[in-house]
């Protein structure tokens, strides 16, 4: 993996900070498989249209989501496959069965 410049590290950290807000993460996950409009996102997540629009603006600025125009309507989609892959991998990581007790036991075995 190539090293990032200080500016790139700041940009990546900002993306993770944005996704650290639960409503923004829920919005991004709602757009993971299909394009969604502001109204669809707000209704599905129980958020007002103005709050949804605010979050979408931040997510677009960070290049996490992109706006897709369909005539008079605008839908939002994951910006590219890199973002989609990171999100899918994180969801898989946290939804797959995992035995934390076993990992805890092995950690103690390695101690001197």
Secondary structure, DSSP 8 states (H G I E B T S, - for coil): -----HHHHHHHHHHHHHHTSHHHHHHHHHTSSS-EEHHHHHHHHT--HHHHHHHHHHHHHTTSEEEEEETTEEEEEES-HHHHHHHHHHHHHHHS---HHHHHHHHHHT--
